[in-house]
Amino acid sequence: MNRSHKNPRLVEILLVEDSPPDARLVEEILRGGPVPKNVRIAGDGDEALSFLRREGEFLDAPRPSLVILDLNLPGRDGRDVLREIKNDPKLRCIPVVVLTTSGAPTDVHHAYDLQANAYIVKPVGLDAFTEAIQALERFWLSSAQLPGSP
């Protein structure tokens, strides 16, 4: 695996996605990229927040350097998760990329109002979806400087 001189350490990513096929596809695309990474998957908002706060079964969970968040989750939705992350002094520096099916202007505006770091509408079609995830990786894992894990 090619290790970038900018990111010699393993990057921890938390993918918050309730659709198992979408989660597997995002994970597969990311794992195929050039930057060494671990992708952890949370299937709902409560699990994501427990992971981030290192609660319950996640006491030893690594602090992610990036969160990829779907908005439409069962129970506590992605908007609530985003709000909780950005209102928590221990978590707010973690970049959150919204990856969702909704391109509604109100959803986009609301996500940025809640301090999302980026908003990506899930493209239809495998090639377009793959390119979107690869572009996310190129920017966030190769170009951008991410916060270190405490």
DRENKE-827311 format. One record per atom (N, C-alpha, C): residue in three letters; y negated, x, z negated. Coordinates in steps of 0.2 Angstrom, whole numbers, plus 5000, padded with zeros to 4 digits. Example, Ala and Ser with C-alpha at 12.3 -4.5 7.8 and 13.67 -1.06 7.14 Angstrom:
BEGIN
ALA502850664961;ALA502250624961;ALA501650664961;SER501150644965;SER500550684964;SER500050644961;
END
This chain:
BEGIN
MET500650045000;MET500050005000;MET499450045000;ASN498950035004;ASN498350075005;ASN497850054999;ARG497750104995;ARG497250094989;ARG496550124991;SER496050074991;SER495350084992;SER495050134987;HIS494650184989;HIS494350224984;HIS493850184980;LYS493650124982;LYS493150084979;LYS493550044973;ASN494150024974;ASN494549984970;ASN495250014968;PRO495250074965;PRO495850104963;PRO496350074959;ARG496050024954;ARG496449994950;ARG496649924953;LEU497149894949;LEU497449834951;LEU496949784950;VAL496849734955;VAL496349684953;VAL496749624951;GLU496549594946;GLU496849534943;GLU496449474946;ILE496749424949;ILE496449364952;ILE496849304949;LEU496449254947;LEU496649194944;LEU496549144950;LEU497049114953;LEU497049064958;LEU497148994954;VAL496648944954;VAL496748884951;VAL496848834957;GLU497448814958;GLU497648774963;GLU498248724962;ASP498148664962;ASP498648614961;ASP499148604966;SER499048624972;SER499448614978;SER499948674979;PRO500548664977;PRO501048724977;PRO501048754984;PRO501048714990;PRO501048744997;PRO500348784998;ASP499748764996;ASP499148794996;ASP499148864992;ALA499448854986;ALA499448914981;ALA499848964984;ARG500448944986;ARG500948994989;ARG500649034995;LEU500248995000;LEU499949025006;LEU499449075004;VAL498949054999;VAL498449094997;VAL498749154994;GLU499249154990;GLU499549204986;GLU499849254991;GLU500149224996;GLU500549265001;GLU500049305006;ILE499449275008;ILE498949305012;ILE498649365008;LEU498449345001;LEU498149394997;LEU498649454996;ARG499249444994;ARG499749494993;ARG499849544999;GLY499749515005;GLY499749555011;GLY499149595013;GLY498649595009;GLY498049625010;GLY498049695008;PRO497549735009;PRO497549815008;PRO497349825000;VAL497049784997;VAL496849794990;VAL497449784985;PRO497649824981;PRO498149804976;PRO497949754971;LYS498349704970;LYS498149644966;LYS498749614963;ASN498549574957;ASN499049524954;ASN498749464955;VAL499049414958;VAL498849344958;VAL499149304953;ARG498849274949;ARG499049224944;ARG498849154946;ILE499349104945;ILE499149044947;ILE499148994941;ALA498648954941;ALA498548894936;ALA498548834940;GLY498948784938;GLY499048724942;GLY498548664940;ASP498148674935;ASP497648634933;ASP497148664929;GLY496648624928;GLY496048654924;GLY496148674917;ASP496548634913;ASP496748654906;ASP497148724906;GLU497648724911;GLU497948794911;GLU497548844912;ALA497048834917;ALA496648894919;ALA496148914913;LEU495948864909;LEU495448884904;LEU495848914898;SER496448894897;SER496948924892;SER497048994894;PHE497149004900;PHE497249074903;PHE496649114902;LEU496149094904;LEU495449134903;LEU495249144896;ARG495449094892;ARG495249104885;ARG495849144881;ARG496349154884;ARG496949184881;ARG497149144875;GLU497349084876;GLU497549044871;GLU498349024872;GLY498649004867;GLY499348984867;GLY499749034871;GLU500149014876;GLU500649054879;GLU500249114883;PHE499649114883;PHE499249164887;PHE498849214883;LEU499149224877;LEU498749274872;LEU498649344875;ASP499149364879;ASP499149434882;ASP498949424889;ALA498649374891;ALA498449364898;ALA497949424900;PRO497949454906;PRO497449494908;PRO496849454910;ARG496249494909;ARG495649454911;ARG495549464918;PRO495449404922;PRO495449414929;PRO494749444931;SER494749474937;SER494049504940;SER493749454944;LEU494149404946;LEU493949354951;LEU494349284950;VAL494049234950;VAL494349164950;VAL494249134957;ILE494749104959;ILE494749064965;ILE494948994963;LEU494448944964;LEU494548884961;LEU494448824965;ASP495048784965;ASP494948714969;ASP494548664964;LEU494148624968;LEU493848574964;LEU494248514962;ASN494648494966;ASN495048434965;ASN495648444961;LEU495648444955;LEU496248464951;LEU496448404947;PRO497048394945;PRO497248344940;PRO496948354933;GLY496848304929;GLY496548314923;GLY495848334923;ARG495748394920;ARG495048424920;ARG494948454927;ASP494448434930;ASP494448454937;ASP494048524938;GLY493948544944;GLY493648614945;GLY492948614943;ARG492648564943;ARG491948564941;ARG491848574934;ASP492248544930;ASP492248554923;ASP492448624921;VAL492948654925;VAL493248724924;VAL492648774925;LEU492248754931;LEU491748804933;LEU491148794927;ARG491048734925;ARG490548734920;ARG490748764914;GLU491348764912;GLU491548794906;GLU491548874906;ILE491748894912;ILE491748974913;ILE491048994913;LYS490548964916;LYS489848984917;LYS489448974910;ASN489748934906;ASN489348924899;ASN489648964894;ASP490249004895;ASP490549044890;ASP490249114891;PRO489949144886;PRO489649214887;PRO490249264888;LYS490849254886;LYS491449294887;LYS491649294894;LEU491549234898;LEU491849224904;LEU491349224910;ARG490749214909;ARG490249194914;ARG490149254919;CYS490249314917;CYS490149364922;CYS490749364927;ILE491249334926;ILE491849334931;ILE491649284937;PRO491649314943;PRO491449284949;PRO491949224950;VAL491649164952;VAL492049104954;VAL491949084961;VAL492449094965;VAL492449064972;VAL492749004973;VAL492448954975;VAL492648884975;VAL493048884982;LEU493648864982;LEU494048854988;LEU494348784988;THR494048734992;THR494248664992;THR494248634998;THR494448574999;THR494448535005;THR493848505006;SER493448495001;SER492748455002;SER492248495005;GLY491948475010;GLY491348505013;GLY490748455012;ALA490748405007;ALA490248365006;ALA489648395003;PRO489048395006;PRO488448425004;PRO488348414996;THR488548354993;THR488448344986;THR488848394982;ASP489548404985;ASP489948444981;ASP489748514982;VAL489548534987;VAL489348604988;VAL488748624984;HIS488248574984;HIS487648584980;HIS487848584972;HIS488248534970;HIS488448534963;HIS488748594961;ALA489248624965;ALA489548684963;ALA489048744962;TYR488648754967;TYR488148804966;TYR487648794960;ASP487548734959;ASP487148714953;ASP487448734947;LEU488148734947;LEU488548754941;LEU488648824941;GLN488348864946;GLN488348934946;GLN489048964950;ALA489248924954;ALA489848954958;ALA489549014962;ASN489949064963;ASN489749124967;ASN489849124974;ALA490249074976;ALA490349064983;ALA490748994984;TYR490648964990;TYR490948904991;TYR491248904998;ILE491948894999;ILE492348895005;ILE492648835006;VAL492548805011;VAL492948745013;VAL493648765016;LYS494148745014;LYS494848765016;LYS494848745024;PRO494948785028;PRO495048775035;PRO495648735037;VAL495648695042;VAL496248665044;VAL496648715049;GLY497248725049;GLY497648765053;GLY497748835050;LEU498348855051;LEU498548925048;LEU498148985050;ASP497948995056;ASP497549045058;ASP496849045055;ALA496548995055;ALA495848985052;ALA495948995044;PHE496448965041;PHE496548975034;PHE496649045032;THR497049075036;THR497249155035;THR496549195035;GLU496249185041;GLU495549215042;GLU495049205036;ALA495049145033;ALA494549135028;ALA494749175022;ILE495449175020;ILE495649205014;ILE495549285015;GLN495749305021;GLN495649375022;GLN494849395022;ALA494449355024;ALA493749365024;ALA493549365016;LEU493749325012;LEU493649325005;LEU493849385002;GLU494449415004;GLU494749475001;GLU494249535003;ARG494049535010;ARG493649595012;ARG493049595008;PHE492749535007;PHE492049535004;PHE492149554996;TRP492549504993;TRP492549514985;TRP492949574983;LEU493449594987;LEU493949644984;LEU493749714987;SER493449714993;SER493249784996;SER492549794996;SER492049754997;SER491349764997;SER491049754990;ALA491149694987;ALA490849684981;ALA491049724975;GLN490649734970;GLN490849774964;GLN491049714959;LEU491649714957;LEU491849664952;LEU491849694945;PRO491749644940;PRO491749664933;PRO492449694931;GLY492449744927;GLY493049774925;GLY493349724919;SER493949744918;SER494349704913;SER494249734906;PRO494049694901;PRO493949724895;PRO494549744892;
END
